[in-house]
Amino acid sequence: MRRFFCVLLAVALLAAAPLAHGAGWGNVKGKFLYDGTPPTPGALSITKDKEYCGKFSLVDERLVVNPDNKGIANVVVMLYVRRGKKVNVHPDLKKASGSVELDNNHCRFDPHIAFVRTGQELVIKNSDTIGHNTKIDTFSNPATNYTIPAKGQSKQSFKKAEVSPVPVSCSIHPWMKGYLVIKDHPYVAVSNKDGEFEIKNLPTGKLTLVFWQEKSGYVDKVKYKGKKTRLRRGRIEVDIKDGETVDLGEILVDPDVFK
C-alpha cells in the first residue's frame, strides 16, 4: 500500500513539474500572410440603435486581411502547456503589470481580441453614448454578463486559465463579437494589422506554439519555409536559444482553412 501511494505522489509531482528548459531566455517572431487574393470584409447588418451604430460603417471582423501586404490580423499565438504543467516565466514577467482594457467603442469591441492573465484586472469600458452588455462565455471560470451604461465601466479578473480563446458578445447588439485569451503565463501574442507577431523572453529549449484564428479555429494548413505544411491542431515546434530571436518568417495561410 505504501508503494502504491508513493507512485501516486511521484506522478502528481511529475505532473506539476515545470517545463524543462535551459538557463536563458529568447524570443520568437513571424508574420501571417493570406495565400491568395485578400477578401473584402462584408458589411454588418445593424439591427439595433441604427441612428448611432449605423454611423460607423461596421464590417465583419472574423477575418481581417490587409489588402496592401496580405497580412492577417488577429491570429492568436500561444505557448502550448500541457495540463498540470507549469512554464518557467522570466523574472520581469512573473507579475502582470497594469490592467487590460476591453472597450465597447463605436458598437464593436476594441480590441477585437484581448489577452489577460489570471489575476490581472480586466476593465470593461463603454466609450459609446448608448448602453451595451458584455457577455464573456468562459469555460474554466464562471461566465459573466455585465450591463455597461453609456460612458460606464466594470472590472473583473479570472482565477483559472482557459485552454482556448473565449467568445465575447453583446446581447443588445448581436453583431458585436470578440474574444478574450486568458492564460496563467505571459507568452501570448495577437498578430497586428500587418500580420506580425512577437513573443519575448520565452524560456530556452524546445517549445510548442499554437496558432489560432477566429474563423478557422486552429490554423493547420500553411506554407512554411516554402513548403506546404499541415500543423496538427495548429501546433509548431520552436527551439528557443538564449539571447536570440527565432524568426519564423512568412507563414502563408491556405484560404481553405477559413471556409
N, C-alpha and C positions, 0 to 999 in steps of 0.2 A: 504493500500500500504506500509506504514511504517513497519507494522508487517511482510509483505512478505519479504522485504529487510533485516530485522533483522534475519529472519530464514535463508536466503541465507548466510548472514555473519557468522552466527553460524555454518552452515555446512562447510563453507570454512575454518574457524578457526579449526574446529574439524579435517578436512582432513589434515591440515598442522601440526597438533599436533604431538609431538614426541611419540614414542612407550612408553607405560607405563613400568617402571622398578623401581627397588629398588635403594638403595643408594650405592651399591657397584659394584664390578667387578669380573668376574670369567672366567674360561677357559673351553674349550671342546676339546677332542681329540678322536681318534679312528683309526681303521685300516680296509681297504677294502681288502678282500680276494676273489679269484676266487673259486667258489664252484664246483670244478671239476678238470679234468686234464688240466694243463696250455697249451694253444695253442701255437704253434710255429709261430712267425711272418713271413709273406711271404716276399720274396724279391720284391723290386720295379723295375718297368721297366724304365730304364734310356734311354730317347729318345733324349736328347739334351746334348751337351758338354760331350759326353761319355768318352773322354780321361781324363777329370778332375773328373767329378762326379762319374764315374764308379769305382774310386779307393776306395770308402768309404763303400762298402757293405751295402747300404741303405736298410732298411726294412720298412714295413707298421707299422706306429706308432698309428693307430687308437685304438688299444687295446694292451697294453703292460703289460704282466703278468710276474712276477719274478718266474722263474722255481724252485728256491730254497725254497721259502716260500709262493708262490701263491699270493703275494701282487700285487694289481692292481695300476699301476702308473697313474697319470694324471686324477684322479677323482676330479672334482671341488666341493668344499663345500662352499656354500654361505648363508649368513644370508638372510632370506626372509623378505622383507619390502614391505608392501602394497603401491600401487601407491598413492602419495600425502602425505605419512607419512615420518617422519624423525626419524632416530635412534640416540640415545644418544651415543656419542663417547667418549672414555676415553681421559682425557686431554692430555696424552702423544701421542695420535694418531690423534688428531684433524687435524694436518697438516701433509701431506705426506712428508716424508723425502727422499731426493735424487731423482734420476731418475730411470727409468726402462729400461733395455736393451733387445731388441729383435734382435738377430743376425742371419744373413744368413751365416751359418757356415757349411762347408762340404756338401753343397747342401741340407740342411734341416734347419728348423727354430729351434733356440736354445734360450730359452726353447720352447718346443713344445706347451705349454700353458703358457701364461704370464698374470699377473694381474697388472693393472694400475688403479689408482684412477683419478677421474675427476680433471683437472687442473694440474696433475702431468706430468712431461716431459717424453715422450717415445722416446728413442734413438733407431732408426732402423739402425743397423750396417750391414756391409758386410765384413766379415773376409776372404772371398774367393778371389781368383785371377781372377775370372770371374764376369761379371755383373749379377745382379738379379733385380727383381722388387718385391715390397711388397704391395700387394693389400689387403686392410682391408675393408671388406663389413659390415660396421656398419649400424644400422637402425635409431637410435635416433640422431646420429651425421652424418655429411656429409661423404660419403665413400671416401677413398683416395687410390691412386695407385702411389707410388713413385718408380722411377728407381734409384737403388743404384749401382754406379760403383764399381769396384773392390777396396777394402780397403776403401770405402767411407762410409758415414752415412747421415742420415736425422733425423730431430727432429719434433715432433708434440705433441699436447695434445688434450684432449677431454672435451667438456663442459658439456655433459649430460651422465648420467649412462645408461647402456644397460641392458635390462631385462635378456638376455641370453648371453652366450659366443658368440663372433662373429668370423666368419672364416677369416683366413689369408692365402693368397696363392701367388704363383709366376707364372705369365703367361708364362714366358720364360721356366721355368722348372715345368711342370704341376703336377708332383708328390709331389711337396713341399706344404705341408698343415700344418696349425697350428690354434691356437685360441687365442683370446685376451678377457680377462674378464675385463670389465670397470664398476666400481662402484663408488658411491659418499661416500662410507664408507670403513673402513679398514678390515671388517670382511669377509674375503675370504681366503681359503686355497686350495692348489693343492697337492694331495697325492704324496708322494715320491716313489722311486723305490721299497720300501717295502710295499707300500700301506698305509703308515702312514700319518696322518694329525693332525694339532693342530691350533686352533684359540684362541688367548689370549685377555684378557681384554674386554670381552663382558659385556654389562650391565646386571645386575641381573634381574631375573624374567623368565617367560615362553616365550621362543623364538622358532622360527621355522627355521630349516636349510633345504637347498635344496641340493640334491646330483645330479650331472650331469656328464655324461661321453660322450666323442665324438661319439662313435659308438652306444651307447644305447639311447642317449638323457637323459631324466630323469631316474635315477636308481630307479626302482619301485618294483622289486622283489628281496627280500633279506631274509636271515635268521638272525634274530636279537635276541640276548639273548636266543638262542637255538630254536627259533620258526620261522616258515615261516611267513613272514610279507609282506603285499602289501602296499607300500608307494605311496599315491596319489600324482602324479606329483613330485615324489622324495622327498617329504617333511617329516620331522620328528621333533617332538617337544622335546625340552630340557628345563630343569629347572635349570637355572644358579644361583648359590649361591655365596655370597661374599667370596672371598679368596679361593674358592675351584675349583677343576678341575673335570668336568663331563667326565668320561671315558666311551665312548660308546662301548668299547671293539672291538671284531672282528665282522665286518659286512660282512657276506658271501653273495656274489652277485651271483644270479642264472645265469648260462651261457645263458639261453634263452633270456635274455634282450639284448644280443649282436647279435642276429640273424637278 
